[in-house]
Amino acid sequence: MPDANSKRAQVDALGYAPTAVKEFKRGEEMVARFFFVQDPDGSANVGCILHLQSGTAVPVQHWVEVLDQALA
């Protein structure tokens, strides 16, 4: 992510409380810059999403969908 700091600020402004930007290097070469977002209202397991969704009117999404919407 070339501009991880501004994207992190964008996600933070939406209330998702991202972690600090991390850097992944191979020697001195920058390989990646990224941050993590915790989503207590989501799941990475499709079976769990379907099960949770069956008991509530609140949308339950895969964490990738939540992040995609936040960065759109």
C-alpha positions as CSV (number, residue, x, y, z in Angstrom):
1,M,0.0,0.0,0.0
2,P,1.9,3.1,-1.2
3,D,0.1,5.5,1.1
4,A,-0.7,3.4,4.1
5,N,-0.7,6.3,6.5
6,S,-3.5,8.2,4.7
7,K,-5.6,5.0,4.2
8,R,-5.1,4.2,7.9
9,A,-6.3,7.7,8.8
10,Q,-9.3,7.2,6.5
11,V,-10.3,3.9,8.2
12,D,-9.7,5.4,11.6
13,A,-12.0,8.3,10.8
14,L,-14.7,5.8,10.0
15,G,-14.4,4.4,13.5
16,Y,-12.7,1.1,12.7
17,A,-9.7,1.6,15.0
18,P,-6.9,0.2,12.8
19,T,-3.6,-0.8,14.3
20,A,-0.4,1.3,13.6
21,V,1.1,1.0,10.1
22,K,3.5,-2.0,10.0
23,E,6.4,-2.3,7.6
24,F,7.6,-5.6,6.1
25,K,11.2,-5.5,4.8
26,R,13.5,-7.9,3.1
27,G,16.9,-6.7,4.2
28,E,16.7,-3.0,3.5
29,E,14.1,-3.4,0.7
30,M,10.6,-2.3,1.7
31,V,8.3,-5.1,0.6
32,A,4.9,-3.9,2.1
33,R,3.3,-1.4,4.4
34,F,0.0,-2.4,6.0
35,F,-2.3,-2.2,9.0
36,F,-4.9,-4.4,10.6
37,V,-8.5,-3.7,11.3
38,Q,-10.5,-5.7,13.9
39,D,-14.1,-6.3,13.1
40,P,-16.2,-7.5,16.0
41,D,-19.4,-7.6,13.8
42,G,-17.9,-9.8,11.2
43,S,-16.4,-13.2,10.6
44,A,-14.1,-14.9,8.1
45,N,-16.1,-18.1,8.3
46,V,-19.0,-18.2,5.8
47,G,-20.8,-20.8,7.9
48,C,-20.6,-18.6,11.0
49,I,-21.8,-15.5,9.0
50,L,-24.9,-17.4,7.9
51,H,-25.6,-18.7,11.4
52,L,-25.1,-15.3,13.0
53,Q,-27.2,-13.6,10.3
54,S,-30.1,-16.0,10.9
55,G,-30.5,-14.6,14.4
56,T,-30.4,-10.9,13.9
57,A,-31.6,-8.1,11.6
58,V,-28.1,-6.5,11.8
59,P,-26.0,-7.3,8.8
60,V,-23.1,-9.7,9.5
61,Q,-20.3,-9.4,6.9
62,H,-17.0,-11.0,6.0
63,W,-14.2,-8.8,7.3
64,V,-13.0,-8.3,3.7
65,E,-16.3,-6.8,2.7
66,V,-16.2,-4.4,5.7
67,L,-12.7,-3.3,4.8
68,D,-13.6,-3.0,1.1
69,Q,-16.5,-0.6,1.9
70,A,-14.3,1.4,4.3
71,L,-11.6,1.9,1.6
72,A,-14.0,2.6,-1.3
